[in-house]
């Protein structure tokens, strides 16, 4: 995402590497009103990898996730610090939150298809953003990418709400990726699904990381270890004024699972807290 006007550069033989970090979180504090909900969340999100946020209930996982595309109500919340995307602070006053959500898409815990046709669900974001290309092709590509095309190619005019729960969640994923964001956020996308549908969504997430940088919140430790490349472990802390979430540990998934450093993560992995 760039807000500056650029000019063409002279040809160069230098080979440029893709940035290894897509999002750089430098959250000092995040407030709901006067109440601190997060403190000291410093984390780099690697590009084209899956980062899983784990930790007990109420530790700030979903709050942090929603900070990444400014889903929190602006008039009731406040972030101290920065979240950098493409070297730009997403919380700069000149940045439009609606633009942020074009580059950073979101899939919610409960499948939430709109009460329109399957086709119109996927086309919604394209039309909203003023896309003038071949919408039919874009919709088909998104449904194929979400492993849903074969299920719905003859049902495109039917309501999205007529699909099964697992199909509805894949429809929501198709809707999110149709506009081709760079980052895909997922807030417990399998918590309302049966094991078979969960397995399909996990397979889909692994395929999508070839094209998108993915951040997922999950209470399912097994899921986190199966699909993620990096874990970020959050825990609840308290001071005399508030109870807030804080990032305790982060790093490659296998490394954190096999060699946790904090006592709270050791207890969480052992099932003593959750």
N, C-alpha and C positions, 0 to 999 in steps of 0.2 A: 504494500500500500504506500503510495507516495502522494504527497500534497504539493510537491514542488514541480515546476516546469523544468524539463530536461532538454538538452540539446544533444545532437548526434556527436559521438566521440570518434576520433580517428581510429582506423583499424589498428589492431594490436595483435601480436603473436602470443601475448600472455594468456595462460590458461587459468580461468577463474574457477574456483571451487564453490559448490553450493554451500550456503551457510549451514553450519551444523546445528545452530540454535534457531528455532522459529519464534519462540516466545521467551522473554527474560523477565521473570517475576521479581520485583523488588518492593514487595508490599511491607511497609513498616507497621501499619495499622489499617483496619477497615472497621467502620462504625455503622451501626443501625441507630440513627438518632445520636444519643450520647453514649450508647453502650458499645464497647469494643467487641467485635465478633472474631477478629483475626489479629494476630501480631506476629511479626517476624516470619513472613513467608518469602524466602529467597530461594528461587528455583529456576533452572533453565530447562525449557521443554525442547527436546531434540526434534529436528525435522525428520519426517517420514519414519517415525517410530511411534510406539504406543506407550504412553505414560499413564499409569494407574494410580489414582489417589485412594489410599486405604486408611483405615483407622476406625475407632469406635464411633457410635452414633453421637452427633452433636459436636464433632471435633473440627468442623469447618471445611470439610471436603467440598460439599456442594456450594457453599458460600464462595470458596476460592474459584471453583469452576465457573460460576456465574460472573465473577469479576472479569474473567478473560474475554467476554464479549459484551460487557456492560449491561447485563440483564437486570441488575438491581435498579429499583426506582431511584432516579437521580435526586429527587427532592427529599428523600429520607435517608440517604446513605452518603458516606464520605470515605474516600480512599486516601491515605497518606503514603506516598511513595510513587512508584512507577510500574507500569507493565509495558514493556517494549516489544513491538512487533515491527519487523523490518526497520529497526533502529528508530522507530517513532513511538512516542508515549501515547498509548491508547486513551489516556485520561487528560491529555492536553485539551484546553478549552476550545481549540479550533477543530478538534476531531468530532465528527458527527457519529453518534452511537449507531445510527442506521447503517453507515458505511462499514463500521467495525463488523457488523453482523453479516455483511456480504462476504467478508474474508474469513470470518470465524463463525461457522455454523453450529447448530445445537440440536441434539436429539434428547428428548426428555424421558423421565422414568416411565410414565404411562404413555402408551401410544396415543397420539392426539391428532388423527386425521381430521381434516375439515369435512363439513357436511356437504361436500360436492363430489363429483365423480373422481375415480382413480386418476384419470388423465389430468383433470383440473387441479388435483392435489399436488401433483408433481410440477405442473406448469405454473403454479402460483407465484413462486419466487422469481421465475423468469419474467413473467408479465409485470410483476411489481417493479422489477429493476429495468424495465423498458427494453427487454431483449427483442431484436427484430429479425433474428435468424430463423432457422427451421425448428420451430418448437416441437413438432412431432418427432423429429430425429433426436432432439435433446431429451425429451421425455422417455423415449424408448431406451436411449443409452443409459439414462439414470436408473430406469427399472432393471435393465440388464445388470448394471453394476451392483444393484441391491439384490441380485439373485431372485427377482420377482417377476420378470417379464413372462416367463413360461406359464406362471400361475394366473396372470391377469391380462394377457394380450387379447383375449376375447371378452374381457369384462371392463374395458377402459371407461365405458359410459356408466357403469354401476357405481353407487356411492362407495367411497373409501371405507366408510364405517361398516360395510357389509362383509369385509374381509375378516379372517380369523385374527386373533391377537398377535401371533407372530408375523402374519402377513402385514398387519397394520403397522407394526414397528418397522418392518423393512420398507413399507411405503413412506413412512416418516423419514427414514434414512435416505431414500431416493429423493424425496422433496428437498432434503438438506444439501445433498451433493449435486443436484441438478444445476445449481448456480456456480458450481466448481469453486468452493471455498478452499483456502489453503490449510485451514485447521478445522477439525471436526470434534466438537465436544459432546460427550455422552454421559448423561446423569443416570446411572443405574439402569441401562437400557434393557436389561433382562430380568429385572426384579419381579415383573408382573407376568412372566412367561413360564410355560411348562418346560421341562428339561429338553425335549426335542427341539422346540423353538429356540431355546437358549443356545443349544449346540450350533444351530444354523446361523444365529446372530454372531456367535464367536468366530465361526469360519469366515463369515462376511467381513468382520472387523479386521481379521488377519489379511484378507485380500485387499481391503481398502487402504491399508498402511503403505501399499506400493504407490499410492497417489496422494494421500493426505497424511498430515500429522494429526495424531489422535490422542485426546486426553479423555480418560474414562474414570468416573467415580463408581466404585463397586464395594459392596459389603461382602462379596463372595471372594474369599481369599484364594480359593482354588482357581477361580476364573482369572483373578489378577496374575497369578503365577503362570497360568497356561498361556495367556495372550500378550502380556506386557513385556516391554523391553526395559522399562524403568519403573521403579516404585517410588512413591512419595508418601511417607507415613505421617499422618497428623494425629495429634493428641490434645486433650483438653487440659488447659491450665487455668489457674485462678489467681487473682490478686484481690485486694480489699475492695475494689470497685466493680469487678466484672469477672465473668467466666468466658473464656475465649479459646479459639482454636489456634494451634501453632504447629508449624512443620518441625518434626523432630528428626527425621532421617530421610535421606533420599539417595538413590544410586541404582546401578544395574539390578534387575530383579533377582537374579540368582545370588548375587553377592549379599543383598540385604536379607534374603530368606535363609541363607546358609550361615551368615555371620552378622547377625544384628548387633548393634553397638549399645543401644539404650535398653534399659530394663523394661520400659513400657512396650517397646516393640517385641522384645523377647516374650513378654506376657501375652501380647496380642497374638503372636504366631502360635503360642501354646494353647490358645483358646481360653485364657484366664480372664481376659477383658474383651468386650465386644459391643 
